[in-house]
Amino acid sequence: MQDVLIIGAGPCGLSAAIECNKRGLSSEIIDKHNIVHSIFLYPTHMQFFSTAEMLEIGNIPFSTSNDKPYRDEALAYYRKVAEHYNLSLSPYEEATSIEKQADGSFRVHTRKRNGVESYREARNVIISTGYFDHPNYIGIPGENLEKVTHYFREAHPYAGMKTAVIGGSNSAVDAAMELIRVGAEVSVIYRGKEVSENIKPWVRPQFESMVTKGKIKVFVESRVTEITETSITITSLDGQEQNIDNDFVLAMTGFRPDRELLNAAGVELDDDMEKPRYHPETMETNIPGLYVAGVIASGRNANEVFIETGRLHGRLIAEHLVTKL
Ligand SMILES: Cc1cc2nc3c(=O)[nH]c(=O)nc-3n(C[C@H](O)[C@H](O)[C@H](O)COP(=O)(O)OP(=O)(O)OC[C@H]3O[C@@H](n4cnc5c(N)ncnc54)[C@H](O)[C@@H]3O)c2cc1C
């Protein structure tokens, strides 16, 4: 039986596996897709806001000739690190439930890509399932139309189209900038007074310049309240409504971790029913031997944990696990 089964091969799960292996613990990682699937789903040409150094795991240098690395460099980096450490990884195997056994070990039920159900047993389990599979839905009429997406990949399909971007974060601003480069008509709708203060500092001036020039139309303190095949309704916080013509909606409203695995395993959640209860120095939940690492450890604001911080959880867990040997 393995010492540790890690569910989710994102940067934080990979880091946890490395830290465990370094301390002589045997580990195995399963992922319902493939390694660092969330980064694979990022916009194709995305540049990180973090420096390469802050994304490093396992003490392996991440070098780039750019100020900040791009998505494809990060994909290559994490693949290489997993290979370097010879991590035991089973891709396309989803954890469906976690069961604590009488002897204190765990049985994790899984489903493979071909639908075959199976299980794995381990003395300890780390849940590092991230958040990228679960967008924050707005809950408005028309959100389920085919023209609406919560994942922006590339601007090309939107060339010459009337496009609305919902949100005021880096994802929304990056998407708006790419869209105008392909000649899309771009409206950004955001409920705040102005776009996030965390916008990448090298992107913000370009974005503001495009807004000043009228190339990007910004509706602040406003929400999209309805989407139809040909239009969207924008409602300002003071209740004014306007309809604008629209071909596509990019809802860049962020993501939230799925708590189902945690819930079903009996992990207690904090009062807002979002954040798992865990010891901050060990990442162990109320279930002995069951740990959280990465974004899954965050509360309602999923952005409180990111790669820079979540990559450090693995070390805390591994250090705690060795004290139990
Ligand atoms: C566009 C964008 C840009 C970003 N830029 C930065 C940045 O510059 N710097 C930074 O630090 N952070 C950045 N982030 C945040 C960062 O991507 C996340 O914080 C990070 O991916 C979290 O890592 P993780 O290992 O916790 O989870 P993830 O990377 O989400 O990995 C979770 C893995 O678990 C797998 N999984 C899920 N459910 C199951 C299951 N039931 N069974 C098996 N496997 C499962 C998934 O397939 C996935 O591979 C960015 C995020 C986005 C969306």
The ligand as an SDF file (V2000), in Angstrom:
LIG
                    3D

 53 58  0  0  0  0  0  0  0  0999 V2000
   -5.8330   32.4620  -16.4960 C   0  0  0  0  0  0  0  0  0  0  0  0
   -5.1640   32.1790  -15.1730 C   0  0  0  0  0  0  0  0  0  0  0  0
   -3.9110   32.7280  -14.9020 C   0  0  0  0  0  0  0  0  0  0  0  0
   -3.2620   32.4360  -13.6940 C   0  0  0  0  0  0  0  0  0  0  0  0
   -2.0260   32.9740  -13.4560 N   0  0  0  0  0  0  0  0  0  0  0  0
   -1.3870   32.6730  -12.2810 C   0  0  0  0  0  0  0  0  0  0  0  0
   -0.0880   33.2010  -11.9870 C   0  0  0  0  0  0  0  0  0  0  0  0
    0.4930   33.9890  -12.7630 O   0  0  0  0  0  0  0  0  0  0  0  0
    0.4990   32.8420  -10.8260 N   0  0  0  0  0  0  0  0  0  0  0  0
   -0.1000   32.0000   -9.9100 C   0  0  0  0  0  0  0  0  0  0  0  0
    0.5120   31.6950   -8.8760 O   0  0  0  0  0  0  0  0  0  0  0  0
   -1.3340   31.5030  -10.1540 N   0  0  0  0  0  0  0  0  0  0  0  0
   -1.9860   31.8140  -11.3080 C   0  0  0  0  0  0  0  0  0  0  0  0
   -3.2450   31.3220  -11.5470 N   0  0  0  0  0  0  0  0  0  0  0  0
   -3.8800   30.4630  -10.5260 C   0  0  0  0  0  0  0  0  0  0  0  0
   -3.4000   29.0270  -10.6860 C   0  0  0  0  0  0  0  0  0  0  0  0
   -3.6910   28.5080  -11.9590 O   0  0  0  0  0  0  0  0  0  0  0  0
   -4.0390   28.1190   -9.6450 C   0  0  0  0  0  0  0  0  0  0  0  0
   -3.8370   28.7030   -8.3860 O   0  0  0  0  0  0  0  0  0  0  0  0
   -3.3580   26.7480   -9.6960 C   0  0  0  0  0  0  0  0  0  0  0  0
   -3.6210   26.0860  -10.9070 O   0  0  0  0  0  0  0  0  0  0  0  0
   -3.8000   25.9110   -8.5240 C   0  0  0  0  0  0  0  0  0  0  0  0
   -3.0480   24.7300   -8.5120 O   0  0  0  0  0  0  0  0  0  0  0  0
   -3.6470   23.3970   -7.8850 P   0  0  0  0  0  0  0  0  0  0  0  0
   -2.5630   22.3710   -8.0370 O   0  0  0  0  0  0  0  0  0  0  0  0
   -4.2280   23.6830   -6.5590 O   0  0  0  0  0  0  0  0  0  0  0  0
   -4.8980   23.0460   -8.8200 O   0  0  0  0  0  0  0  0  0  0  0  0
   -5.0120   22.8860  -10.4010 P   0  0  0  0  0  0  0  0  0  0  0  0
   -3.8610   23.4690  -11.1020 O   0  0  0  0  0  0  0  0  0  0  0  0
   -6.3680   23.3630  -10.7570 O   0  0  0  0  0  0  0  0  0  0  0  0
   -4.9200   21.3000  -10.6040 O   0  0  0  0  0  0  0  0  0  0  0  0
   -5.9360   20.4590  -10.1500 C   0  0  0  0  0  0  0  0  0  0  0  0
   -5.8390   19.1500  -10.9060 C   0  0  0  0  0  0  0  0  0  0  0  0
   -6.7670   18.2340  -10.3090 O   0  0  0  0  0  0  0  0  0  0  0  0
   -7.4200   17.4830  -11.3060 C   0  0  0  0  0  0  0  0  0  0  0  0
   -8.6910   17.0000  -10.7360 N   0  0  0  0  0  0  0  0  0  0  0  0
   -9.7790   17.7140  -10.4040 C   0  0  0  0  0  0  0  0  0  0  0  0
  -10.7360   16.9260   -9.8670 N   0  0  0  0  0  0  0  0  0  0  0  0
  -10.2220   15.6590   -9.8540 C   0  0  0  0  0  0  0  0  0  0  0  0
  -10.7250   14.3930   -9.4180 C   0  0  0  0  0  0  0  0  0  0  0  0
  -11.9320   14.2610   -8.8640 N   0  0  0  0  0  0  0  0  0  0  0  0
   -9.9360   13.2960   -9.5720 N   0  0  0  0  0  0  0  0  0  0  0  0
   -8.6800   13.4120  -10.1200 C   0  0  0  0  0  0  0  0  0  0  0  0
   -8.1740   14.5890  -10.5490 N   0  0  0  0  0  0  0  0  0  0  0  0
   -8.9100   15.6950  -10.4060 C   0  0  0  0  0  0  0  0  0  0  0  0
   -7.5790   18.4670  -12.4560 C   0  0  0  0  0  0  0  0  0  0  0  0
   -7.7100   17.7690  -13.6880 O   0  0  0  0  0  0  0  0  0  0  0  0
   -6.2610   19.2640  -12.3690 C   0  0  0  0  0  0  0  0  0  0  0  0
   -5.2480   18.7060  -13.1900 O   0  0  0  0  0  0  0  0  0  0  0  0
   -3.8990   31.6050  -12.7360 C   0  0  0  0  0  0  0  0  0  0  0  0
   -5.1730   31.0620  -13.0140 C   0  0  0  0  0  0  0  0  0  0  0  0
   -5.8030   31.3610  -14.2040 C   0  0  0  0  0  0  0  0  0  0  0  0
   -7.1550   30.7720  -14.4610 C   0  0  0  0  0  0  0  0  0  0  0  0
  1  2  1  0
  2  3  1  0
  2 52  2  0
  3  4  2  0
  4  5  1  0
  4 50  1  0
  5  6  2  0
  6  7  1  0
  6 13  1  0
  7  8  2  0
  7  9  1  0
  9 10  1  0
 10 11  2  0
 10 12  1  0
 12 13  2  0
 13 14  1  0
 14 15  1  0
 14 50  1  0
 15 16  1  0
 16 17  1  0
 16 18  1  0
 18 19  1  0
 18 20  1  0
 20 21  1  0
 20 22  1  0
 22 23  1  0
 23 24  1  0
 24 25  2  0
 24 26  1  0
 24 27  1  0
 27 28  1  0
 28 29  2  0
 28 30  1  0
 28 31  1  0
 31 32  1  0
 32 33  1  0
 33 34  1  0
 33 48  1  0
 34 35  1  0
 35 36  1  0
 35 46  1  0
 36 37  1  0
 36 45  1  0
 37 38  2  0
 38 39  1  0
 39 40  1  0
 39 45  2  0
 40 41  1  0
 40 42  2  0
 42 43  1  0
 43 44  2  0
 44 45  1  0
 46 47  1  0
 46 48  1  0
 48 49  1  0
 50 51  2  0
 51 52  1  0
 52 53  1  0
M  END
$$$$
